[in-house]
Structure formats: structure tokens, C-alpha cells
Amino acid sequence: MSVENWHELADPARLAAWMDGQGLESGPLEDVRLLTGGTQNLLLRFRRGRREFVLRRPSAALREIGGKTISREARVLRALAGSPVPHAGFVAECTDERVLGARFYLMRPVDGFNPNSADGLPMPHAGDPALRRRMGLAMVDGLLALHALDSREVGLEDFGRPAGFHQRQVSRWLAQLDSVRELSGWRGPDGLPGLAELAAWLGANCPADFTPGILHGDYHLSNVMFRRDSPELAAIVDWELATIGDPLLDLAWLVVTWPGADGRGAGTIEVHPRDGFPSVDELVERYRAGSPRSLEHFTWHLVLAGFKLGIFLECSYARACAGKASMAHGVKHHASALRLFEGALARIHRLPTDPIAQEGANP
């Protein structure tokens, strides 16, 4: 979508009228520009009166299911208000689809940058390895702040189903993979070596219990913004997969997506320059030192993260094979899925390539 036709999903007259009713400044929408945010949602930044706003709504194709996601995101942002968790400030939500054709919400703009870019980090971060090290640790600190919140105290007591959370994971993601089985041009599940072995191991080694908490659900370098003047987080973004579950899966997700020495991580994640950023062992130790949660079964979380993300990326590849997504991205996603599965298999076999297991994260 171009800036010239953004009004197809956010009619300025209707939006202005709704904002009038909410007491949100007055006058026309000015300095309108699209923000990057994937193909599933529209992110529109604009100025009205003396304030700037960011509008988030689902694409036209995903209006129904996306509307539910939008409402969940808005609820999380409301719950995070006043907390130490870096986040975009919530402004208002509209559940009346007659206004813009879908649910939407407004939030305050975040003054920061996303580090996931082939173009490299901005200065001063690009010129100082010590700043980059602190950036990695700040990502863990963001998780520690999120996972320390009591979901009941912030009004999210009914936001998820923690009972049976672990037990549902394997069957849910196998069903996700099965949902693309009939797409033409895709080899099928046989293209993921170790699928059955990993599924069986996860089922047989499922932790008996855990302490539920708020889970971001997709925590990696693409879903955070850093301050321009420091290595600290400006905001954690994209809360569409948030729920109440096992927060350690967020840490595992960060580990399995973390860029290697070449600056490339899972999927299309990459950061340059890479030197200075902490190792995955340092990320885990930072979390261990700051959280009361036991990491006794953390290898299980790591294997589950690789299993889930590998299937997610392979589904993207299947859609690309059928001409429903970018093949360039699809090929990258397939290669990444294979690496994730290889890493997960290495962990259950306790191969030397698993530094987390070597350090005794799961005795």
C-alpha cells in the first residue's frame, strides 16, 4: 500500500469524526505516513492538532480475524500502562467497524529504531560494541520486566488458558503444518527431517508444571525498538500473539532467533554489525540472574521454540511454493526451518553444538 491510497483503509473524514467524539484534538490529519509493519496490518502515523498518533488496524483481507487480534493488542497496551515494560502508550480503541470497516486503535508514536535491517544499525550504536552488548542485555531486561507482572493485577486474568498450555503445543503446531499440506508445489512435511522425533520427544519430556505469566509470544529483534540516544529499549511492539502461558518460551524464542556471528538469525532477522552483541549463553544467564523462575527444563523450551518457529517458517515456504507469498522469502524461511530443526535435534541428543545444554541449563 502506498501513502497515496492509505485512505482506503483509514478514511480521513470518518477517522476525524470519530476522534472528535473522543476529544482527540481537532482539524485535518496532517503529515500522514505509513510505517513498516508487515502485510497483515496497517500502521499509519499522522499529526492532528498538537499531537501525533499511530493508527493500527488489520488489512482488508484479514478484517474479521485481524479485528480480534487488534482488540487483544489494545487490551495488552492498556494493561501495560504505568508498568516498567517498554511499550507504545495506548490512546483509544474503536470497536465499531462502521467507522473504518474494521476495529482499530490509536497509540502514541515511539521515538526509536528497529535494529533488524540489512542496512545496518544507526550511529552511535553502529560504532560502539559496548552499546551493542547493552542492547542485547536490554532485550532480556524487557522480558524480565514483562514476566514480573502479575496478570491478575493488570486486568489480564482471563487473557489466556494456562492450564494445559504445554500439552497443547505439539498438536496445535502439527495441525498448523497439516493445514498447508494440499498447497501445490510444496514437498510436504517430509521436507522437515526430524519432525516426528521432535514431536515425540516434546510430548515425552513435557514439564509437569510452570508459573504462568504474560507471554509476548513472538519476542525477537524484529519486534523491539531501541532508543536513538542509548542502548535501552524504547518499546516492545507487535503484541498480537500475547497470551497467558509459560513466559520461558519468550526467552527460548529470543535464543533460537538470535543472530549468529554472520549477523543473521532465524527467518529474515539480521543485524549489522554483529560484534559486541551478547552470546545466547549470556542472554540466558542474564535472565537466570534476574528471575525467580527455574530454568531446570529450559532445553525443553528451546526445543519447543525451534519446533514451533520451524513449522511457522515452513508454512510460509509452502505458501510461497503455491504462489501465495514471496518465493525469495520462502526460500530463506525453508533454510531457516531446517536449521532450527537441526538445532533442536542437536539439543535432544546433547550434541556439543548446544552451548545451553553444555552449561547445564537443563541438568
PyMOL commands that set and color helices and strands:
alter all, ss='L'
color gray80, all
select helices_A, chain A and resi 3-8+12-22+63-80+97-100+125-127+129-147+165-178+189-191+195-204+221-223+248-257+280-290+298-321+327-348+355-358
alter helices_A, ss='H'
color red, helices_A
select strands_A, chain A and resi 30-34+41-48+51-58+90-94+104-107+213-215+224-226+233-236+243-245
alter strands_A, ss='S'
color yellow, strands_A
deselect
rebuild
show_as cartoon
